Structure formats: structure tokens, C-alpha cells
């Protein structure tokens, strides 16, 4: 592996407006290319929009979704990749030949789709099916994985992706600023977003507090640290349907240190050079090699009935 520069983005999507969202994606692809980045990550369902899907019927979801084999949106990404010589990771709702629906992230280059990953724990719409496979692929000599939003909260998913060989894990999200049983959680008042130019301080206090970044810092750096991986995190900012999101797109190195982070109260991009040696120098590399799976293989593998309760979504139905 050699050093590689990667970019991550936050932007405010428009629900269902693929042309607009792709135009923003193109702007940042061009910018990342000018900065000599080799890959760029956009947030979960960055092509289609995300939170508005909670209100859609199956027929409406099928109208919105695209098959990977014949996707106008993905073809546009491939053309952008060829034009700007950069790999692009972006998300959309996918439909397959059996008319099943998925929350999917694709990685494309000028040759086509390099990898695609279906979210294992989807919940925004009841008609979405879970993906049942991990995704590890080559990108400029690096082994990379993809895990979408809630998938990263299940720590076994991150460890499994690492054990399969990934030294970089792309983590597209639409997260934070929603209620839960955790103290300090909750929605952020959209009026703060619309008033951000005259009063940025009140918005930053909410975005950086327990509703936003402080919660993220409880767990996201540990995913990088424990597994000696680079975490490339992308999140929406601004209004995603009727929910306000706080961005904080960032890159975390294998030591668990934030090496680049979006700070603007609006569309933004940051980049960082990834250093191969860090994946071996970080403590997580030693911990992985010290494992004794014979002690806990059967414990971790015990069957159970998954229970995925999403507080903010159930309260709003």
C-alpha cells in the first residue's frame, strides 16, 4: 500500500431530487479531484435523499429506487469518475430483479461499479430488505469496506469487516439529532438552521453537544482504534425532509484521532492523506493479533432474535 488522499463530504440533500443532489456531488467530485484525492465519500442515500422515505408507500419507493444494472444515477457517477479520475462512493435506494428494495452504497470508478453494499439494518421504510453480506474490495492498493449508518453501531460488523481484510472502512450516515433513551438526545429545532447566519452560536451548541457530535465521539473513534482502521465518515447536514442533521463529516485514523473534519454550517468537504504504516503501528493491530477466538467463538455465534427498536421513528408514526 502507498499513501492515498481521500475526501469526505457533508451536504444538504433535496428529498427525491436526484438531479440536484447529483449536481452537488459533481461539484465536490471536481473539488476533490483538484486536491488530488483518489476517492470521495458522500452520505447515506445522498443521491435520493433519506428521511422522507419514512412516508413513502412501496409503489413510491419502487418509483424512486433504481436497479444497479440500469441506473441512470450510477451511470452519471461513472462518467464523473472518468472525467475527474477519482473513485466515488454514494448512496441510493436500490431495487433488484425480484422487486426487492435496499438501502445501498456503491463505489464506482471509470470502469464501472467497483463494489456495492446493502445496509444490513435498514429501518427508514418497512419495505426495505436487509443486506446479508459484507463488502471488502480493492481501491488503489488498499483493502476497503463499507458499512452504512446503523450497521456501524453493531460492533461485530466493524470487526468482521476488518477481519475480512479492510484497512479503510467507509461509513456513510444520516444520523444524530434524533430522540433516544440516551440522556441529552433529541431533535434540534429547524428554526436554528434557518437562523444560522445571524445566530450560528446557538446552532453550534446543539450540533456539538449531546444531540450531535458529543454522542458521535462516544463510539466512532473507538471503531477506528479497536480495529486499526481508517474510518471515513460522511453525514448529511441541514434539513433532510423534516429532520435537521449536523454533518461533522470526518476522517479518523487507526489511532482513533480525528485528522480532518467538516466545520462549516453548510455544504463542506475535507481531505486527508492516509498513511499505510499507521494500520500496523496502532494498538488495534496488536489487539487483533492477540485475540483468542476459541474462547468466545461459540458465545458470539449464539443464535438470538434481533430486536431493532428505533425510538424516534416509532414515536412519529
C-alpha positions as CSV (number, residue, x, y, z in Angstrom):
1,X,0.0,0.0,0.0
2,X,1.1,3.6,-0.7
3,X,-0.2,6.8,0.8
4,X,-3.6,7.8,-0.6
5,X,-5.6,11.0,-0.3
6,X,-9.3,10.6,0.4
7,X,-12.1,13.2,0.8
8,X,-15.4,13.1,2.7
9,X,-18.4,15.5,2.2
10,X,-21.4,16.8,4.0
11,X,-24.2,18.5,2.1
12,X,-27.9,19.3,2.4
13,X,-29.9,16.9,0.1
14,X,-33.2,17.7,-1.5
15,X,-35.7,14.8,-1.0
16,X,-36.2,12.9,-4.2
17,X,-34.4,15.5,-6.3
18,X,-31.7,13.3,-7.9
19,X,-30.7,15.9,-10.4
20,X,-30.0,18.5,-7.8
21,X,-28.2,16.1,-5.5
22,X,-26.0,14.8,-8.3
23,X,-25.1,18.3,-9.3
24,X,-23.8,18.9,-5.7
25,X,-22.0,15.6,-5.9
26,X,-20.3,16.7,-9.1
27,X,-19.2,20.0,-7.6
28,X,-17.4,18.2,-4.8
29,X,-16.0,15.5,-7.1
30,X,-14.4,18.2,-9.1
31,X,-13.0,19.9,-6.0
32,X,-11.6,16.6,-4.6
33,X,-10.0,15.8,-7.9
34,X,-8.3,19.2,-7.9
35,X,-7.0,18.4,-4.5
36,X,-5.6,15.1,-5.9
37,X,-7.9,12.8,-3.9
38,X,-8.2,9.3,-5.1
39,X,-11.7,8.7,-3.6
40,X,-14.6,10.7,-2.2
41,X,-17.4,9.6,0.1
42,X,-20.9,11.0,0.2
43,X,-23.5,10.3,2.9
44,X,-26.2,7.6,3.1
45,X,-28.8,7.9,0.2
46,X,-27.0,11.1,-0.9
47,X,-28.4,10.7,-4.4
48,X,-32.1,10.2,-3.4
49,X,-32.4,11.8,0.0
50,X,-33.2,9.7,3.0
51,X,-35.6,10.7,5.8
52,X,-38.5,11.4,3.6
53,X,-38.7,7.7,2.7
54,X,-40.4,7.1,6.1
55,X,-43.6,8.5,4.4
56,X,-43.4,6.6,1.1
57,X,-45.5,3.6,0.0
58,X,-43.9,0.6,-1.6
59,X,-45.0,1.8,-5.0
60,X,-43.4,5.2,-4.4
61,X,-40.2,3.6,-3.2
62,X,-40.1,1.5,-6.3
63,X,-40.5,4.6,-8.4
64,X,-37.6,6.2,-6.5
65,X,-35.3,3.2,-6.5
66,X,-33.0,2.2,-9.3
67,X,-31.6,-1.2,-10.4
68,X,-27.8,-1.3,-10.2
69,X,-27.6,-2.8,-13.7
70,X,-29.6,0.0,-15.3
71,X,-29.2,3.0,-13.1
72,X,-29.2,6.5,-14.7
73,X,-27.7,7.9,-11.5
74,X,-24.9,5.4,-11.3
75,X,-24.0,6.0,-14.9
76,X,-23.7,9.7,-14.1
77,X,-21.3,8.8,-11.3
78,X,-19.3,6.6,-13.6
79,X,-19.0,9.4,-16.1
80,X,-17.9,11.8,-13.3
81,X,-15.3,9.3,-12.2
82,X,-13.9,9.0,-15.6
83,X,-13.9,12.8,-16.2
84,X,-12.2,13.6,-12.9
85,X,-10.2,10.4,-12.4
86,X,-11.5,9.6,-8.9
87,X,-13.4,6.8,-7.3
88,X,-16.8,7.9,-5.9
89,X,-18.9,6.4,-3.1
90,X,-22.6,7.5,-2.9
91,X,-25.9,6.0,-1.8
92,X,-29.4,5.5,-3.2
93,X,-32.4,3.2,-2.8
94,X,-31.9,0.1,-5.0
95,X,-34.5,-2.3,-6.5
96,X,-33.5,-5.7,-7.8
97,X,-34.9,-8.1,-10.4
98,X,-37.2,-9.6,-7.7
99,X,-38.6,-6.1,-6.9
100,X,-36.9,-6.1,-3.5
101,X,-35.8,-2.8,-2.1
102,X,-32.4,-2.0,-0.5
103,X,-30.5,0.9,1.0
104,X,-27.3,0.7,-1.0
105,X,-23.9,2.4,-1.3
106,X,-21.9,2.0,-4.4
107,X,-18.3,2.6,-5.2
108,X,-17.6,3.4,-8.9
109,X,-14.6,4.3,-11.0
110,X,-14.3,5.0,-14.7
111,X,-14.7,1.3,-15.5
112,X,-18.0,0.9,-13.7
113,X,-19.2,-0.4,-10.3
114,X,-16.3,-1.5,-8.2
115,X,-18.4,-2.6,-5.2
116,X,-21.8,-2.2,-3.7
117,X,-23.1,-2.8,-0.2
118,X,-26.7,-3.2,1.0
119,X,-27.4,-1.9,4.5
120,X,-27.8,-4.8,7.0
121,X,-30.0,-2.9,9.4
122,X,-32.5,-0.7,7.4
123,X,-35.4,0.9,9.1
124,X,-36.5,4.1,7.5
125,X,-39.1,2.4,5.4
126,X,-40.8,-1.0,6.2
127,X,-40.4,-2.2,2.6
128,X,-36.6,-2.2,2.7
129,X,-34.9,-5.5,2.9
130,X,-31.7,-6.1,4.8
131,X,-28.5,-6.9,3.1
132,X,-26.8,-10.1,4.2
133,X,-23.2,-9.8,3.0
134,X,-20.1,-7.9,4.0
135,X,-18.2,-5.9,1.3
136,X,-14.4,-5.7,1.0
137,X,-12.8,-4.5,-2.1
138,X,-9.5,-3.1,-3.6
139,X,-9.0,0.6,-4.0
140,X,-5.6,1.9,-5.2
141,X,-3.9,-1.0,-3.4
142,X,-5.9,-0.6,-0.1
143,X,-8.4,-3.1,1.1
144,X,-11.7,-1.2,1.8
145,X,-15.1,-2.0,3.3
146,X,-18.4,-0.2,3.5
147,X,-20.9,-0.2,6.4
148,X,-24.0,2.1,6.3
149,X,-25.1,4.1,9.4
150,X,-26.7,1.8,11.9
151,X,-24.6,-1.1,10.8
152,X,-21.6,0.6,12.5
153,X,-23.4,0.7,15.8
154,X,-23.2,-3.1,15.9
155,X,-19.6,-3.6,16.7
156,X,-19.4,-7.1,15.3
157,X,-20.0,-5.6,11.8
158,X,-16.9,-3.4,12.0
159,X,-14.7,-6.2,13.5
160,X,-15.9,-8.6,10.8
161,X,-15.1,-6.2,8.0
162,X,-11.7,-5.7,9.5
163,X,-11.0,-9.4,9.8
164,X,-12.0,-9.8,6.1
165,X,-9.1,-7.5,5.3
166,X,-10.3,-3.9,5.3
167,X,-7.9,-1.2,6.4
168,X,-10.3,1.6,5.4
169,X,-14.0,1.5,6.2
170,X,-16.3,3.9,4.5
171,X,-19.2,4.8,6.8
172,X,-21.9,6.8,5.1
173,X,-24.6,8.1,7.6
174,X,-27.7,10.1,8.1
175,X,-27.5,10.4,11.8
176,X,-27.6,12.4,15.1
177,X,-30.1,14.9,16.4
178,X,-32.9,12.4,17.0
179,X,-34.5,11.2,20.2
180,X,-33.5,8.1,22.1
181,X,-33.4,6.7,25.6
182,X,-29.9,8.3,26.0
183,X,-29.9,11.4,28.2
184,X,-29.4,14.6,26.2
185,X,-30.7,13.2,22.9
186,X,-33.4,14.8,20.8
187,X,-34.3,16.7,17.7
188,X,-32.8,20.1,17.0
189,X,-35.2,22.9,16.3
190,X,-35.1,23.6,12.5
191,X,-35.5,27.3,13.2
192,X,-31.9,27.3,14.4
193,X,-30.8,26.2,10.9
194,X,-32.8,28.9,9.1
195,X,-31.4,31.5,11.5
196,X,-27.8,30.2,11.3
197,X,-26.3,33.3,9.7
198,X,-27.5,35.7,12.4
199,X,-27.0,33.2,15.3
200,X,-24.5,30.5,14.5
201,X,-23.6,30.0,18.2
202,X,-27.0,28.6,19.2
203,X,-26.9,26.1,16.4
204,X,-23.3,25.0,17.1
205,X,-24.1,24.4,20.7
206,X,-26.8,22.0,19.7
207,X,-24.8,20.4,16.9
208,X,-21.7,19.9,19.0
209,X,-23.5,18.9,22.2
210,X,-25.1,15.6,23.3
211,X,-27.6,15.7,20.5
212,X,-24.8,15.7,17.9
213,X,-21.0,15.5,18.0
214,X,-20.5,14.6,21.6
215,X,-22.6,11.5,21.1
216,X,-20.6,10.6,18.0
217,X,-17.4,10.9,19.9
218,X,-18.6,8.3,22.4
219,X,-18.2,5.5,19.9
220,X,-17.0,6.4,16.4
221,X,-13.3,6.9,17.3
222,X,-13.3,3.5,19.1
223,X,-14.3,1.7,15.9
224,X,-11.2,3.0,14.3
225,X,-9.0,2.5,17.4
226,X,-10.1,-1.1,18.3
227,X,-9.7,-2.3,14.7
228,X,-6.7,-0.3,13.5
229,X,-8.6,1.1,10.5
230,X,-9.1,4.4,8.9
231,X,-12.8,5.5,9.3
232,X,-14.2,7.7,6.6
233,X,-17.4,9.1,8.0
234,X,-19.9,11.1,5.9
235,X,-23.1,12.6,7.3
236,X,-25.9,14.9,5.9
237,X,-26.1,18.4,7.1
238,X,-29.2,20.7,7.2
239,X,-32.7,19.7,6.6
240,X,-33.2,16.1,5.5
241,X,-37.0,16.2,5.0
242,X,-38.2,17.4,8.4
243,X,-35.1,16.4,10.3
244,X,-32.1,18.6,11.0
245,X,-28.8,16.9,10.7
246,X,-25.4,18.2,11.9
247,X,-22.8,17.0,9.4
248,X,-19.5,16.6,11.2
249,X,-18.2,14.5,8.3
250,X,-14.7,13.4,9.3
251,X,-11.7,11.1,8.8
252,X,-10.4,9.2,11.8
253,X,-7.0,7.4,11.7
254,X,-6.2,4.0,13.2
255,X,-5.1,5.6,16.5
256,X,-8.7,6.9,16.9
257,X,-7.6,10.5,16.2
258,X,-9.8,12.9,14.1
259,X,-7.4,14.0,11.3
260,X,-9.9,16.0,9.3
261,X,-13.4,17.3,10.0
262,X,-16.0,19.5,8.3
263,X,-16.6,22.6,10.4
264,X,-18.9,24.7,8.2
265,X,-22.6,25.2,8.9
266,X,-23.4,24.1,5.4
267,X,-22.1,22.1,2.5
268,X,-18.4,21.2,3.1
269,X,-15.6,18.8,2.2
270,X,-12.3,17.8,4.0
271,X,-9.5,15.6,2.8
272,X,-6.6,13.7,4.4
273,X,-3.7,11.6,3.3
274,X,-3.9,8.0,4.6
275,X,-0.6,6.6,5.9
276,X,-0.3,2.8,5.5
277,X,2.1,2.4,8.4
278,X,-0.5,3.6,10.9
279,X,-2.5,0.4,10.3
280,X,0.3,-1.6,11.8
281,X,1.6,0.9,14.4
282,X,-1.8,1.4,16.1
283,X,-2.7,-0.5,19.2
284,X,-5.7,-2.2,17.5
285,X,-3.3,-4.1,15.3
286,X,-1.7,-5.7,18.3
287,X,-5.0,-6.4,19.9
288,X,-6.3,-8.2,16.8
289,X,-3.2,-10.4,16.7
290,X,-3.6,-11.2,20.5
291,X,-7.2,-12.5,20.1
292,X,-8.1,-16.0,21.2
293,X,-11.3,-16.7,19.3
294,X,-11.5,-20.2,20.7
295,X,-12.6,-18.7,24.0
296,X,-15.6,-16.8,22.6
297,X,-16.4,-18.1,19.1
298,X,-19.5,-20.0,20.4
299,X,-20.6,-17.2,22.6
300,X,-20.6,-14.6,19.9
301,X,-22.2,-17.1,17.5
302,X,-25.2,-17.8,19.7
303,X,-28.5,-17.5,17.9
304,X,-30.9,-14.8,19.1
305,X,-33.9,-12.9,17.9
306,X,-32.8,-9.5,16.6
307,X,-34.7,-6.6,18.1
308,X,-34.2,-3.3,16.4
309,X,-36.2,-0.5,18.0
310,X,-35.8,2.9,16.6
311,X,-37.3,5.3,19.2
312,X,-37.6,8.5,17.1
313,X,-39.2,6.6,14.2
314,X,-41.8,4.6,16.3
315,X,-42.8,7.8,18.1
316,X,-43.6,9.6,14.9
317,X,-45.9,7.0,13.3
